[in-house]
Each structure stands twice: as structure tokens, then as C-alpha cells.
Amino acid sequence: MAELWYQRPASGWNEALPVGNGRMGAMVYGRSDAELLQLNEDSVWYGGPQNRLPEDALENLSRLRELIRQGAHKEAEKLVGRAFFATPHSQRHYEPLGTLSLELGHPFDQVENYRRSLDLSEGIAHVQYECDGTRFHRQIIASHPDNVLAIRVQASQRTEFLVRLSRLSELEYETNEFLDDLVADAESITMHVTPGGEGSNRASCRVTIRCEDDNQEPGQIERVGKAFVVRSKDALIVIAAQTTYRCTDTDRSTMVDSGSALANSADDLWNRHVTDYQALYGRLELELSPSATDIPTDQRLQNQRDPGLIALYLHYSRYLLISCSRAGKEDASDYVLPATLQGIWNPSFHPPWGCRYTLNINLQMNYWSANVGNLAECEQPLFALLERLAVTGAETALKMYGCRGWMVHHNTDLWADTAPTDRWMPATLWPVAGAWLCTHVWEAFRYSGDKEFLARMLPVLRGCVEFLLDFLVDDASGQYKVTCPSLSPENTFRDANGEEGVLCEGSAIDTQLVRAILKDFISALDELDISDDDLLSGVHDTLCRLPPLQIGSAGQLQEWMADYEEVEPGHRHVSHLWALHPGNGIDPDTTPDLAVACSVTLQRRQSSGGGHTGWSRAWLLNLHARLRDAEACAEHLERLLADSTLPNLLDTHPPFQIDGNFGGGAGILEMLVQSHENGIIRLLPACPVEWRTGWLRGVRARGGFTLEFAWKDGNITGPVIVQSDLGLVAVFLYPIGGDIVRNVVEGSGVIVLHDEDG
């Protein structure tokens, strides 16, 4: 059983344990005196949709491009600040739903045999202890099939506790409550919430309590003011929440959700949750030995010779994705939301970076492990967002850049806002974030072969291509097509004259993204047997005119078209290595010179302090895995756990950002299986010597393959079992006895490549 466990309650949010059903979430503190659950619902955001488009951008676009080409950095930035930044400059931000407290009255210094845990195999948080001879056990679930959070409070004899609902900030000493009202009846408390700002989603949160005691000694529930006193050996608390984002009558919806859940016994409610959760979680298993499961998780973080902790980290990454990003019902796909910077677990009314969707790597990284980790359904909310961005982004493309199609800058929010966000020159005016998002379409298809999905997303992909074809301009030589304005996300260069700048023509990541999307579009049309699309000639012409990647004077891959000096050599972004990972345009075998240049770039970054945030360390892990550098991968995993992981195993930027968890999980799988080259699947391409013994089942590879294999001391042992869904040809490369074995797979069904006899 994979679990996180602790010997003390959480002293703060960074130690609490998350539960979630994709839409609703809670951070469970596990306290014995006054239990605290910090609640979230993914559509509780400040304010409604805004019209923030800069009105004078288009008429100043040609002048901006001229200034950029002249190298007039400060004049270009001044023009951007006046004509291209949006007003208001900020998009909407995510807010907490509320706080639920259970006043139990068991001081921790009087508690014995305390244990707090999160069972990843069943998706259940547990709190267990003894006090004054009574045994207590609380279980908390976030049920996707029943659309509620649920708490079961059990004791060996009748106990008494108080239930309160409120809406407080994460600062526990603060007394401000951010709610409209509380309404209590005989069995429930309903809290009404209206986040600030015009047009915000109004929310209802309903807490209902039922005693599960037997008839001989029935429990009692007494309403006292707007709280409940519960006297029971076995009590069930159900939390339902809805906002006007998904329904018009939130009170009725929460009543229906609660009533439907409570139509089940507590045991049935738990069984329904576990069955639904395990249908996703149980698809993949990783075992690494040895594994110090007898040591509390916060203490395991101090031990860097515990391969089992790496497996636990991967399992936790998958648990988090299931918990914060679930596909919706067939009739409500427009209303599912992807994971934010913090998944769904935001405690603050002033969250860092608005707890929005940041599109210059962070949202994309959230889904790096979805397909390889056998959780493709969990990526569906990302595609639902893409479809909405293609609508809102059409106006932005036309009014700001005079282009067809659609685009989005480096951020978006609940309302699919596509205008520039904030007023930070190194990030705000980046018009190709939509291209990066669209690469996920073809990637998903490479795993699934689902032509119905591809046909559904083709208009989105096509609109992105339309924008790029219109947006690209000739460079000064007239030879190449480049993006302009362009930048390399969040980085700054110093030109040959010693002037610092941000805006440029054709940054390396822009060129890589454009090339990838145009190729994806051609591939998508081929798969769908479409040969007469009127964009095709322009796509082929543009592909021939994109500038090549260049190697700089230090042997590094250039981040800009000119060999500029970096103002911050240890910068957290390594955007110019996109083609190495998550793209597939650079490979040690097919483009060895560029792969070496990427290695030089990584060495330069790391020697100057790169990887100092959790998500950037996770990116470095994936990049080194693509270079098949097992030793470097092991080092980055060690640093990720030691420097960028909170006691509850959540990633910290700092502060908490969930992308590092997802990127780290993807990196672990990338070390064990790689399939980014067409038709080539590598096993153990970057497996470190510390992972002496291991077993992996259920990992996915591009081409519709599901794999199972074991290894010892760097060599495959036992059978390599391949489930081929699409019947495609693949070449498997894996180590046996110190040599790389090559095996070709063709056909559908279960195929065994290797057995004990070799």
C-alpha cells in the first residue's frame, strides 16, 4: 500500500494532506483538538469576465516590429507598456471556498498512538488516535461519483464534537469571514458566498450530518445557533458545493448532491468512491527497492537513499492529477476546469500569481504525465479549456495583431481570458502560448489513436495554425519567417552593445513551437484523410522558411537568433530546450550536435544556480532523462526532494506550486520509458544505479502501447509484456546482460518480448 503518514497533526497548510474529486478539494490538518478542513471548489473565482483588450495595439504593431528590428530595446518596451499592455492589467484569480472545523476537545499532549495518513491506493485520508481510553478514527474522501466531500467520525464509545462552517483565510489568527450568510436547519448548514468583483460566481456550500449508530444507541444531532453538536459513535458529514458557473440554483443543486450521496450508507459511499478512484489509479504500479515504508513520510524526506520514496512520489503525482483534474459528464464537458498553479488546493484570498493558468510552461507541465502515466482522461479538462480559448482568442488575434485564427498570451483564467496579463516585460507579451497548448492535441493522439478526438480538436489546431501563418513576418534578410514581437519567456538578454533587452524576433522556443505545430497539423490532416485544406500550401512553405536552431560561441544552444549574453545565467526557464523536452525535435541519435549543445546549456544553467524552483528542477530532470543521463537525473531528483518538497510532499516554488509534482512524476517515468522517437521505445534509458531493483506495470508509450517489465542492476529481468492497442510497428530497445537488445513488435493484443530464458 502506498501511503503518506505522520506522527503529528499538521502544524500548517504545508503539512496538511489533500483530497479532491476533480472539482472539490480539501486540505486535511488531522488535528485532535479542533480538526480543520480548508475547502476549495474549482469555479470559485473573484469577478466575472472582463474586456481588457488593448485598443491601440494593432495600429502600433508595425512600429513595434520596426523598433525590435532596430535593437531599440527601451523604445520598444516603452511602446509595449503604452499600447500593448491590457487594462485592467490583471486577470481574475482563484479563491478558497470555505473552512470546516470539528471542535473535538482532545489536546494533542493527552493523545496516544496518533497516526495521520493518506492512503494513495484508495484515495482516503485517515486520522487515528486514542484519548482517555477512547479510540478515534476519522476518514475523509472526495467522491467523484457522488460529487461530495465526506467525513466519517468514528469512536469506540459515544463522543461529542461541534461542527462549524465558515470562510476564513489561511491566516488562522485573522478573524475576517468572507461570506454572505449562514443558514441552518435541523440537519444542515448552508453557507452562501459571493466572491468580490462584478459578475463573480455565487456559491453555496452545504454541510449535512447523519448519525450511523445502531438503533440500540442512536446518535444525536443538536443545532446550536449556526453550528451543530454531534453525540455519536459513528457520524457521517457530507459537504456539497456548487457555483453559478455550473448551475443557476446553487441551493437546490447542493441539496440534490447531498441527498443523492446520503441515499447510500456510509459503507456504500466509501465503496463507490474507492471503485471509481481505483479504476484510474490502479492502472499503473511502480516498485523500487529498498523502501523505508516504516518511517514517517516527513522523516523519509531526510533520507536520500530510499528508492521507495521515488516510487511514492510518482504515485502521489498520479493521485494529485486524479484528484484535481477529472473529465466531466458527457453533457457538461464545457464546464470542467484544468488544474491551476495549485491544482485545486488554494488557501489564500490573495494567491501567488492569482492561482491562475500560467501558459509559458506551468499548465502544460501539469499534464506531462497524463498519457505516459495512463491517466489520459484527466487531460480532458485541458482540451475543454483549449476549445474555449479558441473562441475568446479569436477576438484577441484580430484586434491586437490583425490575424485570423486565435491566440492567447502567457496566462488565462476561469473565463478563458486571452489578453496580455500583468505588466511584466519579460513575460506579458508572448503571443504563442496557444501553440504550446496545441502540441498536447497531437501528443494525446499519438498515445490513443483516437480519430474522433482528433477530429473534434482539429478546428482548434487549425485556428492556431491560421494565426501563426498570419503572425509570422520576414526577417531582415528576407530568408526566414519569424515571430515578432517575440521573447524567451521571462528571460532577459544583453546585446553586443551591452544593452539589456527582452523583446526580439524569432526566439528559439517560438521557432520550435511553430515548427512543431505546423508538422502536427499536417500529420492530423493525414490521419483524418484531409488533403484539400487551403492552409496546406502556406504551411509547407512556412516550414521551409523557419530559421534553423543555432549553436552559440560557448557551444550552447542559442536562446535567441543572435548569440546574446544572458543577464541571469542561472535562469529558472530553459525555454530554448523545448525541442528536447517536452518536444521531440532534438534527440541524441538523430541530432547529436544539437543534443550536445543542450547538454552544454544545462551545465551552464546549473553551474549558475539553475533549478532553484521546484518546477524548474522537474524540467531539468526531464531534459537530462531525454539525454539519457541517469546520474544527472538521480541528482536532480535528490535536489527536488531535499530543496523543493514540503512535508506533505507537495512541490514548492516557493510557495506551493503543483506543477513540480506533475513534472517530477513525468521525469521519473521518462527515466524508465521513452517513446518520443517515432516507432522506437526505450526501456530504462536513464535508470540510475541506485534503483537496483524495480518493477513497472501499466506505463503507456506512444503508438498505443501499455508495458510491464522488471529489472535488476540495470538489466531487464523476466518478461517484457506489451499490450498493443493499435497494431502499430515499434522497435523496443532494452538492456540485458549489459547489451542493448532490439526487438520489433507488430500486431495487436498482448505480446511477450522477453522471458526468463532470454
RALINLIN-V768037 format. One record per helix or strand. SS is the DSSP state (A for helix, B for strand). FROM is the first residue (numbers start at 1). TO is the last residue. If there is no record, write none. Layout:
SS:FROM:TO  SS:FROM:TO
This chain:
B:3:6  A:13:15  B:17:20  B:24:28  B:34:41  B:45:45  A:57:70  A:73:83  B:94:94  B:98:103  A:108:110  B:111:119  B:124:131  B:134:143  B:148:166  B:181:184  B:188:194  B:202:211  A:215:217  B:220:224  B:227:243  A:250:262  A:266:281  B:285:289  A:297:300  A:307:324  A:330:335  B:340:340  B:343:343  A:352:355  B:357:358  A:362:366  A:376:401  B:411:412  A:433:448  A:451:471  B:473:474  B:481:482  B:486:486  B:493:494  B:500:501  B:504:504  A:508:527  A:536:544  B:546:546  B:551:551  B:557:557  B:565:566  A:575:577  A:592:607  A:614:626  A:630:643  B:645:645  B:651:652  B:656:656  A:659:672  B:673:674  B:680:683  B:693:701  B:705:712  B:715:724  B:730:736  B:739:745  B:749:752
